[in-house]
Amino acid sequence: MSATATVPPSTVCDSMPAPLNPSTRVLMGPGPSDVHPRVLAALGLPLLGHLDPEFVALMDETMELTRQVFRTRNRLTLAVSGTGSAGMETVLVNLVEPGDRVLVCVNGVFGGRMVDVASRCGAEVHRIDRPFGEVFDPEEVREAVAKMRPKLVGIVHAETSTGAWQPVEEIARICHEYDALIALDTVTSLAGIPVEIDAWEIDAVYSGTQKCLSCPPGLAPVSFSPRAEEAIDRRRTKVQSWYLDLTMIRQYWGGDRVYHHTAPISMNYAYREALALVVEEGLEARWARHAAHHRVLRDGLEALGLRYVTDPAHTLPQLNCVYIPEGVDDLTVRRRLLNEWGIEIGGGLGPLKGKAWRIGLMGHSCRLANVTLLLSALETCLRDRGAVK
């Protein structure tokens, strides 16, 4: 028998694979959003080691830029290696121990995910619910907090499944009245609408890079108040996740720069550039841009007869969730938008599946040209289905 190994014929490629060439899309779904050319260029910069002095300096700069965008001075502010869901898990696994009482406010899919993750931490989880598209009144949260006395209250600031914009400042005050921590999901809100972590006295917050920051998915900005950091330090048990254990990760991002895991170097380049673009534009100007283009989009959608899932007083400018007209098939329209115009929008989740579209105006995707293109294309699709005259 020959000592030379042979490859079975079934595994031999008949030809070399073609170069990767993904289609150009106009990303107007619930995420990811279009990425600025400067951010894409940053992904191709030369790699550094994860403990290289130049990369460590970039980490310091990134932490400071993240604080600016979160509007916080929290020392423990960094980017977790993972998507927004990793940010959610980071908050919960570090603040919640087995047996802790947790209250989650659920008015959409992502509030429900917080319930799931908290239960996996061994928490005694309680929930209060509002129908999809609605928001919570502070007094109903007060009633639940006063009754349950949780260690932690979790709430979604911008519910991506419905487009609901949840006011949180008064709810945060209520949580602190009863000595509870408050954790906030800002995956879809950060850099699209006001997020004021210090002014609202939020204890823990997480987000994602692929929404209004207009960076590829892959990092999760998080920030913890001194009060939350003290809660982490007082833990009686080890953090349930080794990978997301902030007692170790914070020693890499600050302190003695102790190795924990190999950071995604190129993603951190891209994230730094995305943050720089936000700061250059100015947060207030960026919020105003999202609001202005949302008004144009909303007027156009309503002129086509489309109804919003959320009340106008609580509708996110960057995530527009509208009911699909009767007799119009969800997938047929979305496929046509993608195939003929290269436009991606999202379908509904949970009870809104097949009943609603989710149209994103996030970050670099939030441009008037995109709004005009979508409205024109959608009008054509609906007119051909007899849904508009």
Buried (B, 14 or more C-beta within 10 A) or exposed (E): EEEEEEEEEEEEEEEEEEEEEEEEBBBBBBBBBBBBEBBBEBBEEEEBEBEEEEBBEBBEEBBEBBBBBBBBEBBBBBBBBBBBBBBBBBBBBBBBBEEBBBBBBBBBBBBBBBBEBBBBBBBBBBBBBBEBBBBBEBEEBBEBBEEBEBBBBBBBBBBBBBBBBBBBEBBBBBBBEBEBBBBBBBBBBBBBBEBBBBEBBBBBBBBBBBBBBBBBBBBBBBBBBEBBBEBBEEEEEEBBBEBBBBEBBBBBBBEEBEEBEEBBBBBBBBBBBBBBBBBEBEBEEBBEBBBBBBEBBBEBBEEBEBEBBBEEEBBBBBBBBBBBBEEBEBEEBBEBBBEEBBBBBBBBBEBBEEEBBBBBBBBBBBBEEBBEBBBEBBBBBBEEBEBBE
